[in-house]
Amino acid sequence: MTVPAPDPKSVTGKPLAIAESVDVLVVGAGAAGLEAAIGAAARGFGVLLVDENPVPFKTMGDDVPLHFGQGMAASARNRNAMMEAFVASEPRIAEAFEAGVDLRLGTACWGLYANGPALGWMPGLVAGLADEESSILVQARHVILACGRRDMGLGFPGWEKPGVMGATAALNLATRYDAFGPRTVVVLGSNTEALTTALALREAGVTIAAIVEQAPEPIGDADFLAKLRAGGTEILAGHVVREAIGRDGVEAAVVARLDGEGRPVGEERAIACDGIVLAVGATPVIDLIDAAGCKVAFQAERGGYAPVLDASQRSSLANVYAVGDCAGLWAAKTRDRAIAEAEAARAVVALGEDIASTAAAAPPVPDYDISAYRLAWVRASVIEARAEFHVCQCEEVTAREILEVRPPRYLDWQNERRNDRSLSALLGEGPPNPDQVKRLTRAGMGPCQGRRCREQVAALLALGAAQPLSAIPLAGYRAPVRPMPLAMTALVPEAPEQAEHWDTWFGMHAQWVPFWEVPARYTVAGNDATGPVASE
């Protein structure tokens, strides 16, 4: 049997320019990531630990990786001060250095690649890493992802103003960087994560004017609520923010009471503040996990979409583990970092072993239905908004345009032939897919990569289709999972075998004719693009 020669234009089999090889790559230098790195080093593994913090000021301005909402103080511009503050905020960073861990701060992991159904030629696990000056590929025997959490966005008129920000971003700025700008804030949400954030901000010198909760009663820890009340914080259950008002930033939050149907009613009032913190739902950061091909599923007890893991924190991809908040988050884990550290310890024990270590107890069933809770927030704040606003700020897409799957306005679409604008008529039967909506409306395709609108779009589709959040598919992630200048891609070298056919390795027919093959009389209509093509 004759084995056909490999296609010279295919990328398959071409060598990658691997800059470094390590035993264990750990992504994220929080509690779980540091425990994993220190533990693996103690077992004799060579460990590379990367963390994108401190994030450059410009990147923060794009709301990456968290929804910073222009809430950074001027000190955030000082890169050296931010680095010093980040290191000082976590004593175990020094312990990692002492343990021999190769720790690189300010370095983001923008992609993770592994062999799978659609990719079978990788030399192993390969990660793309980038700092402000370089981008490289690193091969690792094992990868432990400790990417943390981020917050669900929640829109209302004026939510694009500086000062409206996610709880995780606010917490990091206040406690890790001492660079939190607002001095008086209103916090939306009353779950344990929201109350923990409010107490931490108050400890950092921020006044918590009010906790606003759309549910009839607060849903978080009673002791935390009592501490906030004792400190003068107003607890407004059964309320919603109607608008953020102010000229150059937030100056007040206008709130209104909700009726039994979740609709704003009655007299509105303004609460003076210069910041609004969105804490209605924290979600695991699974962009790398999903883009690499790990199995994920909606798991309410883990905060929404989270990786499917075994007892040793293994994902469905060989030698890829998830620990900490990106493996799932719940109230007890928020209160006690030892839970995340225990996950990391189990992953370290399992490195290179086929047997599972002792499994931790399963996360408790949430005290409330997170699907119904998040949908109620979107219904009260977005659907019942007093005026249209951009749910997707980057691409300027409103809730109505998402639900009616309208083309981007820059196309100036006028030829409307459908009378039925329902999701089922436009997208077919079954739960609507956010990826369909993204491609048709561009919601989620901006520079923030959907970090402000992803969960809102899913909630809007769930409400429009009368489905729970768990029925809405996860909008897919693709590398690079961090915005990168195009110039950065040029910094990853290519082998000569790759560069030789750069114009045709996609397998598409050429749309041009090499100059040495152009006939004396040439027309585009007569171009034969079906034959072999040589690279110029």
PyMOL commands that set and color helices and strands:
alter all, ss='L'
color gray80, all
select helices_A, chain A and resi 31-42+57-61+74-77+79-88+92-98+167-175+192-203+222-230+287-292+300-302+324-327+331-335+337-350+370-383+399-403+409-411+423-427+434-441+454-465+469-471+486-489+496-499+515-517+524-526
alter helices_A, ss='H'
color red, helices_A
select strands_A, chain A and resi 18-27+47-51+102-105+108-113+125-130+135-145+149-151+164-166+184-188+207-213+234-237+239-245+252-258+264-272+275-278+282-284+296-299+304-307+320-322+390-392+397-398
alter strands_A, ss='S'
color yellow, strands_A
deselect
rebuild
show_as cartoon
